[in-house]
Structure formats: structure tokens, C-alpha cells
Amino acid sequence: MINNNPFASWSQSSREPTSGSSTPPSIYGALPYPSNPQPLVAAPIGGATINFAFTNFNPSILNCTFVNRSSQPIYSICTDTSPIFTVVKNPEGRSLALIEWHTRPTVELRGVFGKQEARRWLAMSPDMRSRTMTIGSTCYVWAPAGNFICLYATAPSAPQVLARIGKTPRMITLEMTQTAMDLRLLEPCVVAAVLLQSGRNID
């Protein structure tokens, strides 16, 4: 049950001590705490962003609640330990996505893509600096930018930031542009965030 608004701590996070030195965010797993969160500025975008958060960790993103800015639950992320499955469910309890934690984890998202290896859906680039996420015939790129992992459109023109994953001491945030919402990328971004922030090897 959500007892408070997780976004209330967003403006306070810059005043809280960070842990360790400032290191680049990892496309394998955890992100450092941003010392001063700023609006999306990595590339020109239009309009406001829509903010979401993974919160109520028990004890990690693999068991948590995904909420909107008003703290309304959008999805629940639940993990069973035997066998090890992570399921993304809507408020009615309907399963939308499934991650199976094998030696080579698999992932599927209902109505978007069938079961496949996570390392192929989030394919590591040859230089190991980014991951390509394929939705239908369209490819997007997740790459670190400052204290965030940003999702870029791979159009021939200048890269456009569509979404970004961030981290504060209390939650993991997901900011979506209206363009990303119109492209129906919310659910794929939620699943990608769970994989990238799980702390597990997906390759």
C-alpha cells in the first residue's frame, strides 16, 4: 500500500549525502544517486515529461510498485524464488510481462514481443557503451548520460531523448516524454528498467 508520494523526496535528494564517488551509470545494473536531478536536457525535446517511479522495494526493484506522479499504482513487479520468475502485473492482477532468470534470462511482453533472450532484446553494443532495444521493426538505444540511462531514438537525424532512468536514495525514477508515450513505450521501458536495475547479469 502506498502511504505517501515518492516524488515528494525528489527535490530533497540533492541535499542528501551520496554514497561513494561519482561514477558513470552502468548499463549492466545500478545507477549512482544523482546529486542534482535536472530536466531532460541530453538532446532537444518538446513538451513536459511524464514522471513515474519504482518504489516500495522489498528489498529491490524485483519486488516493488510502479506508480505515477500521484502515487497511484500502475504496475506491480513480483518475483517468485522457486523457480525464479519476475512478473509485471497491472492493478487487476493481469500479467503483462515475464522475466525468467535462467543462466541466460528470457523476457516476454504480452502483445509486444514473444519470449526471447534478454541479451538479444537489450543487445549490448560492440563497444559495450550502450544497449539496443528492439520493438517491432524499430530500434532504440539505451545509453548512460550523466547520472541517468537515457533512451534514444535512432533516427538518422540528431538523437532524440525519449525517456530516462534515474535513481535517488528512495526510488528509481522513469521519466517519459510525450513522444515516448505516444509510441507506447511505457511498458517496454518498465521492463527494460527492471532488467537494467536488477543487479543481475542479463548477458
Backbone as ProteinMPNN parsed JSONL, in Angstrom:
{"seq_chain_A": "MINNNPFASWSQSSREPTSGSSTPPSIYGALPYPSNPQPLVAAPIGGATINFAFTNFNPSILNCTFVNRSSQPIYSICTDTSPIFTVVKNPEGRSLALIEWHTRPTVELRGVFGKQEARRWLAMSPDMRSRTMTIGSTCYVWAPAGNFICLYATAPSAPQVLARIGKTPRMITLEMTQTAMDLRLLEPCVVAAVLLQSGRNID", "coords_chain_A": {"N_chain_A": [[0.849, -1.2, 0.0], [0.524, 2.228, -0.838], [1.749, 4.81, 1.027], [2.614, 7.405, 0.961], [3.696, 10.131, -1.129], [6.084, 9.302, -3.401], [7.453, 11.095, -4.971], [7.746, 13.324, -3.492], [10.167, 13.381, -2.26], [11.92, 13.962, -4.243], [12.896, 16.621, -4.707], [14.39, 16.845, -2.462], [16.496, 15.144, -2.653], [18.897, 16.157, -3.566], [20.019, 17.228, -1.345], [20.79, 15.221, 0.238], [23.329, 12.992, 1.447], [25.514, 11.375, -0.842], [26.517, 8.064, -1.801], [29.758, 6.864, -1.903], [32.063, 7.545, -4.624], [31.521, 9.669, -7.495], [30.444, 7.932, -10.194], [30.19, 6.755, -13.588], [26.915, 5.894, -14.826], [25.8, 2.502, -15.047], [25.134, 0.299, -17.717], [24.718, -2.229, -17.159], [23.656, -2.548, -14.585], [23.166, -1.097, -11.499], [22.598, 2.413, -10.895], [24.335, 5.461, -10.05], [23.472, 7.727, -7.343], [21.802, 10.608, -8.379], [23.154, 13.789, -7.835], [21.992, 16.221, -8.238], [19.218, 16.33, -9.631], [18.051, 17.106, -12.88], [15.945, 18.573, -15.461], [15.121, 16.73, -18.49], [17.744, 17.068, -20.636], [19.563, 16.115, -22.397], [19.26, 15.995, -25.116], [17.544, 17.88, -27.675], [14.126, 18.189, -26.89], [10.548, 18.265, -26.978], [7.918, 19.708, -25.022], [6.48, 18.706, -21.801], [7.646, 16.248, -19.398], [6.474, 12.988, -18.428], [6.218, 11.665, -15.303], [7.261, 8.795, -13.508], [7.687, 6.197, -11.003], [9.59, 3.576, -9.487], [8.93, 2.09, -6.514], [8.622, 1.325, -2.934], [10.376, -0.878, -2.442], [11.143, -4.33, -1.972], [13.267, -6.549, -1.422], [14.209, -4.982, -3.423], [14.128, -3.689, -6.819], [13.017, -5.869, -7.994], [10.891, -6.7, -6.53], [8.451, -4.664, -6.154], [6.54, -1.564, -6.404], [5.165, 0.147, -9.138], [4.531, 3.435, -9.771], [2.529, 6.365, -10.63], [2.923, 9.976, -10.86], [1.095, 10.835, -9.009], [1.158, 8.939, -7.108], [-0.392, 6.743, -7.643], [-0.804, 3.301, -8.071], [0.49, 1.735, -10.919], [1.664, -0.53, -12.052], [2.62, -3.696, -10.643], [5.579, -5.257, -9.577], [6.635, -8.437, -9.227], [8.439, -11.112, -7.779], [9.024, -14.533, -7.802], [10.715, -17.059, -6.006], [11.2, -19.745, -6.551], [10.333, -21.64, -9.167], [12.631, -19.073, -10.364], [10.968, -16.373, -11.275], [10.095, -13.217, -12.607], [7.374, -11.108, -12.597], [5.421, -8.687, -14.253], [2.603, -6.956, -13.381], [-0.709, -5.621, -13.941], [-3.0, -3.358, -12.157], [-5.263, -4.964, -11.896], [-4.288, -7.44, -11.628], [-3.492, -8.793, -13.87], [-1.107, -10.414, -15.838], [1.492, -8.828, -17.533], [4.113, -8.846, -18.408], [6.912, -11.1, -18.427], [9.788, -12.265, -16.861], [12.26, -14.68, -16.952], [14.613, -16.059, -14.928], [17.011, -17.582, -15.962], [20.213, -19.178, -16.685], [20.81, -17.779, -18.965], [18.867, -15.213, -19.055], [15.385, -14.879, -19.97], [12.814, -12.95, -21.616], [9.53, -11.652, -22.014], [6.847, -9.746, -23.421], [3.566, -9.173, -23.238], [1.626, -8.934, -26.158], [3.469, -7.322, -27.382], [6.133, -8.355, -27.784], [7.347, -11.697, -28.259], [8.611, -14.475, -26.267], [12.031, -14.251, -25.624], [15.653, -14.198, -25.475], [16.962, -12.096, -22.975], [19.357, -10.794, -23.435], [19.355, -10.513, -26.134], [17.133, -8.957, -26.681], [17.823, -6.621, -25.321], [20.352, -5.73, -26.597], [23.836, -5.695, -26.259], [26.111, -3.2, -27.317], [28.971, -3.365, -29.572], [31.1, -1.869, -28.465], [30.403, -1.884, -25.853], [29.08, 0.219, -24.631], [26.447, 0.883, -24.817], [23.009, -0.246, -25.152], [20.863, -1.856, -27.433], [17.443, -1.67, -27.904], [14.83, -3.433, -29.24], [11.736, -2.911, -30.704], [9.21, -4.264, -32.368], [9.811, -3.391, -35.624], [11.451, -1.346, -35.048], [14.318, 0.212, -33.708], [15.758, 1.224, -30.652], [17.982, 3.012, -28.462], [19.579, 2.457, -25.392], [21.594, 4.33, -23.294], [24.194, 5.497, -21.097], [24.043, 8.777, -19.695], [25.348, 11.339, -18.126], [24.117, 11.184, -14.878], [22.195, 9.343, -15.504], [20.385, 6.793, -17.333], [19.642, 6.948, -20.595], [17.055, 6.749, -23.061], [17.217, 6.627, -26.472], [15.976, 7.676, -29.656], [16.755, 6.191, -32.767], [16.967, 7.661, -35.123], [18.024, 8.958, -38.356], [18.591, 11.651, -38.057], [19.671, 14.061, -35.527], [20.178, 12.432, -32.395], [17.346, 11.762, -30.37], [16.175, 12.221, -27.114], [14.057, 10.046, -25.514], [13.227, 8.922, -23.14], [14.219, 8.416, -19.681], [16.074, 6.732, -17.137], [16.522, 7.108, -13.708], [18.011, 7.447, -10.416], [17.377, 7.737, -6.97], [18.011, 7.986, -3.4], [15.697, 6.756, -2.434], [14.112, 5.677, -4.445], [13.684, 4.44, -7.827], [13.537, 6.218, -10.738], [11.484, 6.857, -13.622], [11.327, 8.705, -16.381], [9.27, 9.848, -18.91], [8.927, 11.066, -22.197], [6.323, 12.83, -23.973], [6.289, 11.982, -26.573], [7.414, 9.413, -26.385], [5.404, 8.177, -24.888], [3.303, 8.323, -26.719], [4.281, 6.58, -28.6], [3.853, 4.254, -27.344], [5.707, 3.225, -25.505], [5.893, 2.881, -22.793], [5.442, 0.421, -21.313], [7.509, -1.313, -22.435], [9.716, 0.21, -21.539], [9.453, 0.046, -18.78], [9.912, -2.704, -18.355], [12.521, -2.869, -19.374], [13.843, -1.219, -17.544], [13.573, -2.72, -15.192], [15.149, -4.961, -15.839], [17.667, -3.715, -16.292], [18.178, -2.554, -13.837], [18.171, -4.602, -12.062], [20.414, -5.71, -10.973], [21.44, -8.037, -11.82], [23.17, -10.27, -14.041], [22.444, -10.037, -17.37], [23.422, -11.024, -19.645]], "CA_chain_A": [[0.0, 0.0, 0.0], [1.299, 3.451, -0.936], [1.371, 5.685, 2.136], [2.982, 8.788, 0.69], [4.084, 10.412, -2.506], [7.53, 9.145, -3.513], [8.048, 12.238, -5.646], [7.975, 14.396, -2.523], [11.587, 13.376, -1.896], [12.736, 14.287, -5.418], [13.601, 17.888, -4.524], [15.257, 16.753, -1.302], [17.59, 14.211, -2.87], [20.146, 16.871, -3.777], [20.587, 17.626, -0.067], [21.16, 14.035, 0.977], [24.655, 12.536, 1.074], [25.6, 10.282, -1.786], [27.403, 7.012, -1.331], [30.866, 6.603, -2.791], [32.434, 8.583, -5.568], [30.633, 9.794, -8.639], [30.876, 7.058, -11.267], [29.204, 6.73, -14.657], [25.889, 4.873, -14.667], [26.118, 1.255, -15.728], [24.049, -0.307, -18.478], [24.55, -3.578, -16.614], [22.853, -2.584, -13.371], [22.824, 0.049, -10.66], [22.983, 3.782, -11.211], [24.657, 6.272, -8.872], [22.442, 8.68, -6.973], [22.049, 11.927, -8.945], [23.306, 14.779, -6.776], [21.144, 17.376, -8.518], [18.414, 15.958, -10.787], [17.664, 18.191, -13.758], [15.046, 18.129, -16.521], [15.78, 16.087, -19.61], [18.435, 18.068, -21.442], [20.614, 15.461, -23.168], [19.016, 16.296, -26.518], [16.338, 18.696, -27.764], [12.826, 17.533, -26.869], [9.476, 19.22, -26.795], [6.875, 19.385, -24.066], [6.836, 18.247, -20.463], [7.81, 14.81, -19.236], [5.542, 12.297, -17.543], [7.101, 11.051, -14.316], [6.857, 7.572, -12.819], [8.726, 5.731, -10.078], [9.575, 2.265, -8.848], [9.065, 2.375, -5.092], [8.238, 0.229, -2.035], [11.25, -2.021, -2.71], [11.1, -5.411, -0.982], [14.046, -5.379, -0.996], [14.794, -4.372, -4.61], [13.187, -3.431, -7.905], [12.389, -7.133, -8.383], [9.624, -6.737, -5.789], [8.178, -3.247, -5.893], [5.347, -0.99, -7.014], [5.431, 1.194, -10.122], [3.467, 4.411, -9.554], [2.616, 7.628, -11.352], [3.299, 11.105, -10.015], [0.102, 10.958, -7.94], [1.336, 7.747, -6.264], [-1.34, 5.69, -7.99], [-0.117, 2.132, -8.629], [0.273, 1.426, -12.326], [2.034, -1.936, -12.162], [3.374, -4.3, -9.546], [6.649, -6.152, -10.019], [6.686, -9.505, -8.226], [9.394, -12.17, -8.102], [8.963, -15.798, -7.074], [12.086, -17.566, -5.893], [11.364, -21.138, -6.98], [11.506, -21.163, -9.895], [12.789, -17.624, -10.28], [10.248, -15.614, -12.288], [9.654, -11.866, -12.272], [6.17, -10.813, -13.362], [4.872, -7.332, -14.187], [1.151, -7.082, -13.408], [-1.486, -4.395, -13.817], [-3.737, -3.344, -10.881], [-6.265, -6.032, -11.86], [-3.587, -8.701, -11.444], [-3.192, -9.424, -15.164], [0.324, -10.422, -16.145], [1.829, -8.142, -18.775], [5.47, -9.209, -18.824], [7.51, -12.173, -17.641], [11.229, -12.484, -16.962], [12.681, -15.949, -16.37], [16.023, -15.876, -14.584], [17.861, -18.726, -16.25], [21.604, -18.778, -16.91], [20.6, -16.696, -19.918], [17.484, -14.815, -18.773], [14.475, -14.612, -21.077], [11.827, -11.914, -21.329], [8.439, -11.511, -22.977], [5.908, -8.678, -23.098], [2.309, -9.531, -23.902], [1.155, -8.06, -27.213], [4.554, -6.501, -27.931], [7.091, -9.311, -28.35], [7.322, -13.01, -27.644], [9.723, -14.877, -25.411], [13.359, -14.212, -26.226], [16.708, -13.949, -24.508], [17.079, -10.684, -22.606], [20.572, -10.243, -24.043], [19.059, -10.182, -27.529], [16.197, -7.83, -26.689], [18.646, -5.477, -24.929], [21.639, -6.188, -27.125], [24.989, -4.862, -25.953], [26.871, -2.726, -28.467], [30.333, -3.91, -29.598], [31.989, -1.128, -27.566], [29.861, -2.082, -24.51], [28.673, 1.517, -24.089], [25.007, 1.086, -24.956], [22.211, -1.421, -25.482], [19.806, -1.619, -28.404], [16.144, -2.258, -27.575], [14.052, -3.559, -30.465], [10.283, -3.028, -30.571], [8.757, -4.441, -33.737], [10.901, -3.161, -36.577], [12.13, -0.115, -34.643], [15.383, 0.06, -32.717], [16.062, 2.344, -29.765], [19.255, 2.787, -27.779], [19.787, 2.872, -24.006], [22.997, 4.671, -23.07], [24.401, 6.409, -19.972], [24.226, 10.209, -19.954], [25.407, 11.919, -16.795], [23.69, 10.25, -13.837], [20.988, 8.675, -15.975], [20.421, 5.958, -18.533], [18.665, 7.576, -21.49], [16.581, 6.033, -24.237], [17.302, 7.481, -27.649], [15.516, 7.225, -30.959], [17.923, 6.025, -33.635], [16.687, 8.264, -36.42], [19.236, 9.49, -38.982], [18.858, 12.996, -37.558], [20.285, 14.092, -34.198], [19.478, 11.548, -31.459], [16.324, 12.383, -29.534], [15.928, 11.529, -25.855], [12.648, 9.692, -25.363], [12.963, 8.569, -21.741], [15.449, 8.18, -18.932], [16.011, 6.07, -15.837], [17.37, 7.739, -12.705], [17.967, 6.794, -9.108], [17.561, 8.521, -5.756], [18.135, 7.032, -2.291], [14.433, 6.112, -2.074], [13.35, 5.127, -5.555], [14.2, 4.51, -9.186], [12.582, 7.02, -11.495], [11.379, 6.7, -15.065], [10.728, 9.89, -16.993], [8.873, 9.583, -20.288], [8.434, 12.187, -22.981], [5.026, 12.547, -24.575], [6.558, 11.199, -27.783], [7.571, 8.015, -25.975], [4.083, 7.676, -24.509], [2.54, 8.152, -27.95], [4.836, 5.395, -29.258], [3.514, 3.125, -26.468], [6.961, 2.683, -24.999], [5.927, 2.808, -21.333], [5.639, -0.948, -20.836], [8.875, -1.752, -22.725], [10.672, 0.922, -20.689], [9.34, -0.532, -17.435], [10.604, -3.996, -18.376], [13.952, -2.597, -19.535], [14.358, -0.689, -16.274], [13.684, -3.839, -14.248], [16.322, -5.74, -16.23], [18.9, -2.945, -16.126], [18.389, -2.214, -12.439], [18.007, -5.807, -11.249], [21.683, -6.11, -10.375], [21.779, -9.367, -12.316], [23.78, -10.346, -15.368], [21.451, -10.437, -18.363], [24.138, -11.47, -20.844]], "C_chain_A": [[0.878, 1.241, 0.0], [0.837, 4.413, 0.14], [1.722, 7.145, 1.897], [3.424, 8.921, -0.748], [5.588, 10.281, -2.648], [8.2, 10.317, -4.184], [8.295, 13.403, -4.701], [9.44, 14.487, -2.149], [12.482, 13.788, -3.05], [13.549, 15.554, -5.206], [14.558, 17.835, -3.356], [16.5, 15.934, -1.57], [18.916, 14.914, -3.058], [20.793, 17.276, -2.471], [21.042, 16.425, 0.756], [22.533, 13.555, 0.539], [24.586, 11.395, 0.091], [26.572, 9.261, -1.258], [28.494, 6.766, -2.348], [31.134, 7.761, -3.715], [31.463, 8.586, -6.728], [31.177, 8.952, -9.779], [29.807, 7.021, -12.333], [28.167, 5.648, -14.418], [26.215, 3.654, -15.507], [24.922, 0.745, -16.498], [23.883, -1.757, -18.084], [23.577, -3.559, -15.446], [22.682, -1.237, -12.732], [23.345, 1.362, -11.209], [23.432, 4.482, -9.945], [23.502, 7.203, -8.554], [22.744, 10.025, -7.622], [22.114, 12.965, -7.837], [22.409, 15.986, -6.994], [20.308, 17.084, -9.753], [17.958, 17.181, -11.569], [16.673, 17.67, -14.791], [15.831, 17.457, -17.636], [16.431, 17.133, -20.505], [19.477, 17.433, -22.349], [20.455, 15.686, -24.665], [17.722, 17.089, -26.589], [15.073, 17.84, -27.762], [11.768, 18.598, -26.649], [8.484, 18.758, -25.753], [7.399, 18.874, -22.746], [7.015, 16.738, -20.451], [6.742, 14.267, -18.293], [6.384, 11.452, -16.603], [6.458, 9.842, -13.639], [7.981, 7.168, -11.873], [8.487, 4.29, -9.674], [9.836, 2.517, -7.37], [8.585, 1.178, -4.268], [9.054, -1.03, -2.309], [11.174, -3.057, -1.592], [11.945, -6.608, -1.443], [14.575, -4.578, -2.183], [13.71, -4.122, -5.643], [12.473, -4.707, -8.338], [11.117, -7.426, -7.596], [9.297, -5.305, -5.389], [6.863, -2.839, -6.539], [5.764, 0.127, -7.951], [4.261, 2.16, -10.089], [3.632, 5.622, -10.465], [2.915, 8.749, -10.366], [2.327, 11.319, -8.855], [0.135, 9.776, -6.98], [0.297, 6.667, -6.517], [-0.586, 4.507, -8.587], [-0.512, 1.893, -10.085], [0.548, -0.052, -12.58], [2.629, -2.404, -10.842], [4.4, -5.24, -10.156], [6.857, -7.172, -8.912], [7.632, -10.601, -8.692], [9.186, -13.368, -7.191], [10.357, -16.414, -7.086], [12.269, -18.993, -6.396], [10.178, -21.572, -7.839], [11.538, -19.639, -9.904], [12.149, -16.947, -11.489], [9.991, -14.216, -11.747], [8.495, -11.52, -13.194], [5.786, -9.352, -13.163], [3.365, -7.454, -14.367], [0.488, -5.715, -13.344], [-2.296, -4.447, -12.524], [-4.806, -4.43, -10.763], [-5.624, -7.408, -11.693], [-3.254, -9.426, -12.731], [-1.706, -9.308, -15.459], [0.574, -9.784, -17.507], [3.19, -8.567, -19.307], [6.012, -10.27, -17.889], [9.0, -12.249, -17.926], [11.534, -13.807, -16.273], [14.19, -15.887, -16.165], [16.808, -17.18, -14.721], [19.313, -18.255, -16.312], [21.651, -17.656, -17.935], [19.137, -16.287, -19.786], [16.673, -14.577, -20.044], [13.434, -13.593, -20.633], [10.752, -11.954, -22.401], [7.479, -10.446, -22.48], [4.653, -8.888, -23.925], [1.898, -8.482, -24.936], [2.222, -7.205, -27.859], [5.639, -7.382, -28.549], [7.024, -10.613, -27.564], [8.585, -13.298, -26.857], [11.034, -14.899, -26.181], [14.39, -13.962, -25.143], [16.821, -12.451, -24.245], [18.282, -10.042, -23.275], [20.37, -9.926, -25.52], [18.079, -9.018, -27.617], [16.903, -6.541, -26.283], [20.084, -5.805, -25.315], [22.757, -5.19, -26.828], [25.704, -4.454, -27.239], [28.283, -3.305, -28.427], [31.285, -3.191, -28.651], [31.518, -1.178, -26.112], [29.461, -0.771, -23.842], [27.173, 1.748, -24.157], [24.332, -0.255, -25.212], [21.11, -1.016, -26.457], [18.555, -2.381, -27.995], [15.286, -2.259, -28.831], [12.579, -3.772, -30.137], [9.714, -3.102, -31.978], [9.93, -4.305, -34.686], [11.722, -1.929, -36.217], [13.153, -0.394, -33.556], [15.572, 1.363, -31.941], [17.345, 2.002, -29.02], [19.197, 3.314, -26.353], [21.268, 3.154, -23.819], [23.113, 5.615, -21.882], [24.587, 7.839, -20.455], [24.187, 10.908, -18.606], [25.057, 10.868, -15.764], [22.446, 9.45, -14.224], [21.32, 7.674, -17.074], [19.293, 6.46, -19.42], [18.308, 6.656, -22.646], [16.544, 7.002, -25.405], [16.605, 6.832, -28.837], [16.735, 7.16, -31.87], [17.643, 6.539, -35.037], [17.978, 8.81, -37.017], [19.594, 10.887, -38.495], [19.499, 12.92, -36.181], [19.494, 13.214, -33.234], [18.508, 12.323, -30.575], [16.138, 11.566, -28.268], [14.429, 11.297, -25.706], [12.271, 9.422, -23.917], [14.29, 8.46, -21.018], [15.136, 7.546, -17.578], [16.974, 6.786, -14.905], [17.213, 7.037, -11.373], [18.196, 7.805, -8.008], [17.697, 7.525, -4.606], [16.859, 6.248, -2.006], [13.71, 5.422, -3.218], [14.174, 5.157, -6.833], [13.139, 5.217, -10.011], [12.609, 6.654, -12.972], [10.637, 7.908, -15.596], [10.484, 9.601, -18.469], [8.478, 10.88, -20.976], [7.066, 11.819, -23.547], [5.197, 11.73, -25.85], [6.68, 9.723, -27.454], [6.234, 7.4, -25.574], [3.237, 7.411, -25.75], [3.0, 6.918, -28.725], [4.571, 4.119, -28.46], [4.768, 2.421, -25.95], [6.986, 2.534, -23.481], [6.208, 1.389, -20.847], [7.023, -1.488, -21.193], [9.916, -1.071, -21.845], [10.637, 0.398, -19.259], [10.112, -1.845, -17.371], [12.11, -3.796, -18.51], [14.56, -2.096, -18.235], [14.527, -1.8, -15.246], [14.922, -4.671, -14.566], [17.614, -4.994, -15.926], [19.211, -2.647, -14.67], [18.261, -3.417, -11.499], [19.271, -6.186, -10.496], [22.139, -7.478, -10.838], [22.375, -9.286, -13.717], [22.73, -10.827, -16.359], [22.105, -10.909, -19.649], [24.58, -12.917, -20.743]], "O_chain_A": [[1.859, 1.313, 0.741], [-0.333, 4.796, 0.172], [1.183, 8.029, 2.562], [3.511, 7.939, -1.485], [6.318, 11.081, -2.065], [9.398, 10.529, -3.996], [8.974, 14.365, -5.062], [9.914, 15.554, -1.761], [13.688, 13.949, -2.863], [14.748, 15.578, -5.486], [15.449, 18.677, -3.25], [17.464, 16.007, -0.808], [19.963, 14.345, -2.748], [21.972, 17.632, -2.449], [21.608, 16.584, 1.837], [22.879, 13.695, -0.635], [23.702, 10.543, 0.176], [27.367, 9.555, -0.365], [28.213, 6.492, -3.515], [30.516, 8.82, -3.609], [30.692, 7.648, -6.925], [32.266, 9.228, -10.283], [28.632, 7.231, -12.033], [28.489, 4.594, -13.869], [26.838, 3.769, -16.562], [23.804, 0.758, -15.982], [23.01, -2.449, -18.608], [22.751, -4.463, -15.322], [22.119, -0.324, -13.337], [24.373, 1.422, -11.885], [22.962, 4.14, -8.86], [22.645, 7.443, -9.405], [23.843, 10.548, -7.438], [21.224, 13.018, -6.988], [22.093, 16.702, -6.044], [20.655, 17.549, -10.838], [17.53, 18.176, -10.983], [16.564, 16.459, -14.985], [17.051, 17.594, -17.721], [15.746, 17.987, -21.067], [20.216, 18.156, -23.017], [21.43, 15.574, -25.408], [16.889, 17.0, -25.687], [14.957, 16.887, -28.533], [12.066, 19.7, -26.188], [8.232, 17.562, -25.61], [8.596, 18.637, -22.582], [6.591, 16.04, -21.372], [6.185, 14.996, -17.472], [7.172, 10.618, -17.049], [5.289, 9.863, -13.254], [9.081, 7.717, -11.925], [7.349, 3.84, -9.536], [10.86, 3.099, -7.013], [8.192, 0.15, -4.821], [8.497, -2.124, -2.4], [11.143, -2.708, -0.412], [11.363, -7.621, -1.831], [15.306, -3.605, -1.994], [12.524, -4.317, -5.377], [11.428, -4.635, -8.985], [10.349, -8.313, -7.968], [9.814, -4.799, -4.393], [6.165, -3.657, -7.139], [6.609, 0.954, -7.61], [3.123, 1.766, -10.346], [4.711, 5.878, -10.999], [3.133, 8.501, -9.18], [2.689, 11.912, -7.839], [-0.751, 9.627, -6.139], [0.123, 5.77, -5.692], [0.196, 4.69, -9.521], [-1.694, 1.855, -10.427], [-0.235, -0.737, -13.237], [3.085, -1.598, -10.031], [4.119, -5.934, -11.134], [7.214, -6.815, -7.79], [7.628, -10.976, -9.865], [9.173, -13.239, -5.967], [11.086, -16.297, -8.07], [13.401, -19.409, -6.643], [9.109, -21.85, -7.296], [10.574, -18.993, -9.494], [12.712, -16.946, -12.584], [9.701, -14.048, -10.563], [8.609, -11.623, -14.416], [5.821, -8.839, -12.045], [2.895, -7.985, -15.373], [1.036, -4.77, -12.775], [-2.291, -5.475, -11.848], [-5.213, -4.78, -9.655], [-6.322, -8.42, -11.625], [-2.779, -10.561, -12.693], [-1.121, -8.231, -15.343], [-0.05, -10.151, -18.502], [3.393, -8.639, -20.519], [5.634, -10.342, -16.719], [9.424, -12.292, -19.081], [11.113, -14.031, -15.138], [14.948, -15.687, -17.115], [17.21, -17.792, -13.732], [19.614, -17.095, -16.031], [22.422, -16.707, -17.802], [18.259, -16.944, -20.345], [17.205, -14.13, -21.06], [13.201, -13.397, -19.44], [11.033, -12.254, -23.562], [7.312, -10.259, -21.275], [4.675, -8.794, -25.153], [1.83, -7.291, -24.63], [1.932, -6.443, -28.781], [6.021, -7.181, -29.702], [6.693, -10.633, -26.378], [9.502, -12.479, -26.791], [11.13, -15.492, -27.256], [14.05, -13.565, -24.028], [16.781, -11.641, -25.171], [18.233, -8.869, -23.644], [21.133, -9.152, -26.097], [18.178, -8.187, -28.519], [16.616, -5.48, -26.837], [20.917, -6.117, -24.464], [22.636, -3.998, -27.109], [25.879, -5.271, -28.143], [28.751, -3.698, -27.359], [32.184, -3.817, -28.089], [32.149, -0.588, -25.235], [29.5, -0.664, -22.616], [26.68, 2.728, -23.599], [24.993, -1.264, -25.456], [20.502, 0.045, -26.313], [18.6, -3.59, -27.766], [15.042, -1.206, -29.421], [12.219, -4.686, -29.396], [9.732, -2.109, -32.706], [10.925, -5.02, -34.566], [12.588, -1.511, -36.986], [12.891, -1.137, -32.61], [15.548, 2.455, -32.51], [17.744, 0.839, -28.956], [18.817, 4.461, -26.12], [22.108, 2.316, -24.147], [22.233, 6.449, -21.67], [25.208, 8.083, -21.489], [23.121, 11.056, -18.009], [25.63, 9.778, -15.766], [21.733, 8.943, -13.358], [22.4, 7.71, -17.663], [18.124, 6.402, -19.039], [19.138, 5.892, -23.14], [15.92, 8.061, -25.334], [16.635, 5.613, -29.008], [17.645, 7.981, -31.755], [18.041, 5.919, -36.024], [18.926, 9.096, -36.286], [20.764, 11.271, -38.514], [19.834, 11.831, -35.713], [18.263, 13.244, -33.249], [18.825, 13.411, -30.093], [15.962, 10.349, -28.335], [13.635, 12.235, -25.764], [11.133, 9.66, -23.51], [15.35, 8.415, -21.641], [14.092, 7.79, -16.972], [18.12, 7.043, -15.275], [16.381, 6.142, -11.222], [19.101, 8.635, -8.095], [17.516, 6.326, -4.819], [16.922, 5.179, -1.398], [12.78, 4.652, -2.978], [15.215, 5.809, -6.909], [11.967, 4.841, -9.977], [13.626, 6.201, -13.498], [9.461, 8.11, -15.296], [11.386, 9.164, -19.184], [7.769, 11.702, -20.394], [6.698, 10.645, -23.595], [4.359, 10.889, -26.173], [6.121, 8.876, -28.151], [5.962, 6.24, -25.883], [2.538, 6.4, -25.828], [2.207, 6.285, -29.421], [5.007, 3.036, -28.849], [4.866, 1.194, -25.96], [7.998, 2.104, -22.928], [7.122, 1.181, -20.049], [7.672, -2.078, -20.329], [10.894, -1.701, -21.444], [11.673, 0.314, -18.6], [10.88, -2.07, -16.435], [12.89, -4.474, -17.841], [15.662, -2.499, -17.863], [15.514, -1.821, -14.511], [15.664, -5.046, -13.659], [18.549, -5.569, -15.368], [20.376, -2.502, -14.301], [18.247, -3.257, -10.278], [19.211, -6.901, -9.495], [23.111, -8.023, -10.315], [22.109, -8.349, -14.471], [22.185, -11.919, -16.198], [21.417, -11.167, -20.638], [25.195, -13.441, -21.673]]}, "name": "protein", "num_of_chains": 1, "seq": "MINNNPFASWSQSSREPTSGSSTPPSIYGALPYPSNPQPLVAAPIGGATINFAFTNFNPSILNCTFVNRSSQPIYSICTDTSPIFTVVKNPEGRSLALIEWHTRPTVELRGVFGKQEARRWLAMSPDMRSRTMTIGSTCYVWAPAGNFICLYATAPSAPQVLARIGKTPRMITLEMTQTAMDLRLLEPCVVAAVLLQSGRNID"}
